[in-house]
Amino acid sequence: MILAYHTQGKEIYWQFQNYAPPEALSIGRKLANTSGYRLANVPYNSSFAGYKDWFLQEYQKPGYTVEAGLGTNPLPITQFDEIYNDNLGILVLSSILVS
């Protein structure tokens, strides 16, 4: 399982062209619930360019792009605490899921 981090949207992208394995959706829901981020399909114009997309296609194992924070990039440092708190559960949960 991999997590790729980007900044923009408070969303978690979980699939790419049906390469995600069956358990990817339920894991994605858990990650979304723990962070408060929305689980979303990758917008078509954002596909084909990310590490997660390559990983899913190459290995057919769960992979997620976490879009942390909201606003104009670069995000202001004032969002750090909120982003950290939103994502701490994702990091802990993902380490448990892959052990």
PyMOL commands that set and color helices and strands:
alter all, ss='L'
color gray80, all
select helices_A, chain A and resi 23-35+44-46+51-59+77-97
alter helices_A, ss='H'
color red, helices_A
select strands_A, chain A and resi 2-7+11-13+38-40+63-68
alter strands_A, ss='S'
color yellow, strands_A
deselect
rebuild
show_as cartoon
